[in-house]
Amino acid sequence: MEVNAAGGASVAVVGTGRVGTAMARILSSRGYRVAWVYDPSPDSRERAARLSGAEVADDPVDAARDAGLVLITTPDDSIASVCERIASSGEDRTGQVFVHMSGSLGLAALEPVARAGAEVACIHPLQTFADLEGAIEALPGSSFGVTCPPGLEKWARGFVADLDGTVMLIDEADRVLYHSAAVIASNLMAMVEYGAQVLFRTLGFTDRESGNALAPLIGATAANVERLGAVGALTGPLVRGDLGTILSHLEALDRLDPELCDMYRAVSLWGLRVVEERGDLEPEVVREMRDLLER
């Protein structure tokens, strides 16, 4: 089915949070005919309609009725129930493609509309969306975790190509691990950076000031990971085996914020796996660091 050309089959977006609204806007700007948007929040769906030129539907069944492509971009816990609601209309969904954009859920969440005749796929943008403007800017060119039946793979690749994206084929059984990797790389990294900002607050810096100072460091680290891989990108006292420096960090952090000290210990203990994989330090030095971090 062709759904990726101006004048072709129409698109419906069900769920107009940051991802859904960004998708509606981007697809509309790239020749897709975004016809309908739906969200329980009137403000959210009206905003998506303004940005994409779509009509506002009062119900997900109405939004999906005549669309060739239906994007389900609701919160994860709502995807299956939304699909069940659409399927309960009893309408034949043959000829339609339903796509959800969850990272962890698989095709099973789309089973109700699949039973009604629709083709189904999971296409998750491997990207972070802190706000709508950032989502619209960041989504094109991202990698996308794709799970779909073999017969729909060609279409899915074309859809991702229209977003200037890269396809990562993910088996149904592996989606939770795939999404866990994404959470570690993005969400947990932000939590770690929060720890750094907490320390800068004690030094008298605002979050904006420390954010500006840390951004080049974070960016350079990300660039090193891209160029060298995480193992090659790791630097600092752990890689050098600087026991005295690590001890001073632990003592200072424990006095200031024991929970932050625990985080430092846990992440550093994980980092010892990187140190061991690199093989730059003598095993005895690694053992001493482990003993220090586990005290």
Number of C-alpha atoms within 10 A of each C-alpha: 12 12 21 21 14 13 10 14 19 21 28 29 32 29 26 28 20 20 22 26 27 26 24 30 21 22 20 19 14 13 15 22 25 27 23 29 34 30 24 15 11 12 11 18 27 19 16 28 24 14 16 24 18 23 18 22 22 15 15 23 19 17 23 27 17 17 24 22 26 26 24 28 24 24 12 16 11 14 21 21 14 21 21 16 16 22 22 13 12 10 13 14 22 14 13 25 23 23 24 25 24 22 23 19 23 24 18 13 22 26 18 19 27 21 13 18 17 22 22 24 25 30 27 24 25 21 16 16 17 10 12 15 11 13 20 18 12 15 22 20 16 18 19 24 24 26 27 22 13 9 9 15 16 10 18 21 19 16 18 21 14 18 19 14 19 18 22 17 15 19 13 17 12 14 23 15 13 17 18 15 14 17 16 12 11 14 14 13 13 13 13 14 15 15 18 16 20 16 17 16 14 10 9 10 14 14 15 10 13 17 17 11 11 15 11 11 11 14 11 13 16 15 13 16 15 12 11 12 12 13 16 15 16 18 11 10 12 20 18 12 18 13 17 11 12 19 14 11 14 20 12 12 18 15 9 13 13 14 12 19 18 16 15 19 20 13 12 17 19 11 16 17 13 18 22 15 11 13 12 12 14 10 12 9 14 21 12 13 21 16 11 15 19 11 6
